[in-house]
Amino acid sequence: MKAKIHITLKNGVLDPQGRAIAGALHNMGFSEVEDVKQGKYIEVEVKEKDRKKAEAAIEKMCAGLLANTVVENYKYELID
């Protein structure tokens, strides 16, 4: 089973990389860009066949290592 994990900063958390990207896009002529939020995308393959057990494992991975839950949100999609 594969987990596709998206990690983003929570609202209100400073995003200097997002600001730098927005600035670079403005410099390139994309004046319509109002804001940019950057994040992480991670794919994890797990051997587990039971969906509930796979979800529990992915939750533990995200909360324990992959995301800093103080400043980041995460969501994932499991694909058989």
Backbone bond lengths (Angstrom), bond angles and torsions (degrees), N, CA, C in turn:
res aa  C-N    CA-C-N  psi(-1)  N-CA   C-N-CA  omega(-1)  CA-C   N-CA-C  phi
1 M - - - 1.442 - - 1.525 108.11 -
2 K 1.318 116.38 142.87 1.460 121.12 -179.32 1.528 109.00 -114.25
3 A 1.334 115.01 136.84 1.462 121.16 173.57 1.520 108.17 -109.04
4 K 1.318 115.81 128.42 1.463 122.17 173.63 1.526 105.99 -104.65
5 I 1.335 115.73 113.03 1.457 121.86 -170.85 1.531 109.58 -111.83
6 H 1.324 115.93 129.08 1.464 122.76 176.80 1.532 107.63 -114.43
7 I 1.330 115.83 126.32 1.456 121.73 -178.98 1.525 108.15 -121.16
8 T 1.331 116.00 127.26 1.458 121.10 -179.16 1.525 109.45 -134.15
9 L 1.325 115.16 157.97 1.459 120.06 176.46 1.523 109.65 -71.01
10 K 1.324 115.85 145.52 1.457 120.62 175.96 1.522 109.45 -69.10
11 N 1.333 115.94 155.74 1.462 120.79 176.59 1.521 109.46 -58.89
12 G 1.313 115.77 138.43 1.454 120.81 178.75 1.522 114.40 91.41
13 V 1.330 117.98 -10.37 1.461 121.33 178.16 1.526 108.44 -87.01
14 L 1.327 116.13 131.42 1.466 120.60 178.84 1.522 110.57 -58.32
15 D 1.325 116.21 136.24 1.461 122.27 -179.34 1.534 108.78 -126.29
16 P 1.350 117.24 80.52 1.469 119.01 -177.78 1.529 113.02 -62.44
17 Q 1.333 117.78 -34.12 1.467 119.35 178.17 1.521 110.40 -67.33
18 G 1.318 116.86 -40.79 1.461 120.33 177.25 1.516 111.24 -61.53
19 R 1.331 116.74 -41.59 1.475 120.57 177.77 1.523 111.09 -64.09
20 A 1.332 116.64 -40.98 1.472 120.21 178.91 1.525 110.40 -63.75
21 I 1.316 117.25 -41.04 1.465 121.27 178.40 1.524 109.89 -64.30
22 A 1.333 116.20 -44.72 1.467 120.14 179.16 1.525 110.33 -60.63
23 G 1.329 116.86 -43.08 1.464 120.62 178.28 1.514 112.21 -61.68
24 A 1.336 116.27 -42.74 1.466 120.18 179.11 1.526 110.70 -65.07
25 L 1.327 117.29 -39.58 1.469 120.28 177.95 1.526 110.95 -64.83
26 H 1.328 116.52 -39.93 1.478 119.67 176.28 1.522 110.14 -61.61
27 N 1.342 116.52 -43.87 1.467 120.78 178.88 1.525 112.25 -62.37
28 M 1.327 116.46 -26.12 1.461 121.06 178.99 1.532 111.64 -84.85
29 G 1.326 116.36 -1.27 1.455 119.31 177.39 1.513 114.80 101.11
30 F 1.312 118.27 5.04 1.462 121.26 179.42 1.527 109.43 -89.97
31 S 1.322 115.86 70.99 1.465 121.27 -176.20 1.523 112.78 -68.93
32 E 1.325 117.44 -16.51 1.471 120.64 -179.37 1.527 112.68 -74.94
33 V 1.337 117.65 -11.57 1.470 120.89 -179.93 1.524 108.52 -72.73
34 E 1.328 116.00 122.59 1.460 120.94 179.45 1.519 111.95 -95.53
35 D 1.323 117.32 -41.36 1.453 120.65 -175.51 1.527 108.87 -155.58
36 V 1.310 116.57 151.44 1.468 122.02 176.90 1.516 108.04 -132.76
37 K 1.303 116.32 132.85 1.457 123.20 172.07 1.522 106.73 -117.08
38 Q 1.308 116.44 129.06 1.457 119.66 177.88 1.526 108.75 -105.27
39 G 1.309 115.47 159.01 1.457 120.05 -179.66 1.513 110.96 -155.49
40 K 1.330 114.80 -161.63 1.463 121.43 -179.88 1.524 109.44 -125.78
41 Y 1.299 115.07 149.40 1.464 121.95 174.67 1.522 106.95 -127.83
42 I 1.316 116.60 126.92 1.466 121.67 -177.42 1.521 108.37 -132.68
43 E 1.332 117.03 136.77 1.464 121.85 171.77 1.518 108.77 -110.86
44 V 1.317 115.91 132.60 1.461 121.93 179.63 1.522 108.24 -127.54
45 E 1.319 116.47 125.99 1.464 122.12 173.93 1.525 108.06 -94.30
46 V 1.326 116.76 129.31 1.464 121.01 176.07 1.525 109.14 -121.86
47 K 1.318 115.91 145.66 1.465 121.06 -179.33 1.522 112.52 -75.67
48 E 1.305 117.13 -19.31 1.466 122.64 -174.85 1.530 111.95 -57.49
49 K 1.326 116.76 132.01 1.469 122.23 177.99 1.526 112.16 -93.94
50 D 1.335 116.75 -27.62 1.462 122.07 -179.64 1.534 108.99 -77.71
51 R 1.320 116.69 119.45 1.465 121.66 -174.52 1.528 112.00 -60.27
52 K 1.324 117.87 -43.89 1.468 121.60 -179.06 1.525 110.78 -61.73
53 K 1.322 117.15 -42.45 1.465 120.94 179.23 1.529 110.66 -67.87
54 A 1.325 116.58 -38.30 1.462 120.21 177.66 1.524 110.22 -64.16
55 E 1.333 117.40 -43.58 1.460 120.98 177.83 1.525 111.02 -60.78
56 A 1.325 116.91 -42.90 1.466 120.44 179.38 1.527 110.81 -62.24
57 A 1.332 116.71 -40.57 1.462 120.61 179.20 1.527 111.01 -66.02
58 I 1.328 117.34 -43.60 1.461 121.15 179.89 1.525 110.34 -64.55
59 E 1.330 117.34 -41.52 1.471 120.86 176.70 1.529 110.45 -57.14
60 K 1.333 116.74 -46.07 1.469 120.61 179.65 1.521 111.24 -63.15
61 M 1.339 116.68 -41.12 1.469 120.75 179.03 1.525 110.89 -62.12
62 C 1.323 115.79 -46.40 1.464 120.13 -178.17 1.523 111.32 -65.03
63 A 1.320 116.64 -49.25 1.461 120.81 -176.85 1.526 112.22 -70.63
64 G 1.324 117.23 -30.12 1.451 120.91 -175.39 1.507 116.24 -90.94
65 L 1.355 117.14 -25.69 1.463 118.85 -175.07 1.530 114.10 -144.37
66 L 1.315 117.27 -49.00 1.462 120.33 -168.33 1.522 113.94 -70.08
67 A 1.326 117.42 -33.31 1.465 121.17 -179.58 1.524 109.63 -122.72
68 N 1.311 115.31 142.92 1.460 121.04 171.51 1.521 105.56 -90.53
69 T 1.321 116.82 96.25 1.465 121.04 -170.40 1.531 113.86 -68.06
70 V 1.326 117.61 -7.61 1.458 120.30 174.52 1.531 109.45 -70.92
71 V 1.331 116.90 -39.19 1.473 120.61 -175.33 1.530 113.36 -121.81
72 E 1.330 118.05 -5.25 1.467 120.63 -176.51 1.523 112.05 -124.14
73 N 1.324 115.26 147.94 1.457 123.98 169.78 1.516 107.93 -104.47
74 Y 1.307 116.76 155.74 1.453 119.93 174.42 1.519 109.60 -140.80
75 K 1.312 113.69 151.82 1.460 120.98 172.00 1.515 106.12 -144.19
76 Y 1.303 116.17 154.63 1.449 119.76 -178.34 1.521 110.68 -145.19
77 E 1.309 113.14 160.67 1.460 122.07 177.05 1.532 106.67 -128.31
78 L 1.328 116.20 129.90 1.467 120.44 176.54 1.514 109.43 -98.82
79 I 1.327 115.22 132.05 1.451 120.83 179.39 1.520 108.25 -121.44
80 D 1.328 115.93 127.18 1.476 121.33 -179.77 1.511 111.90 -68.06
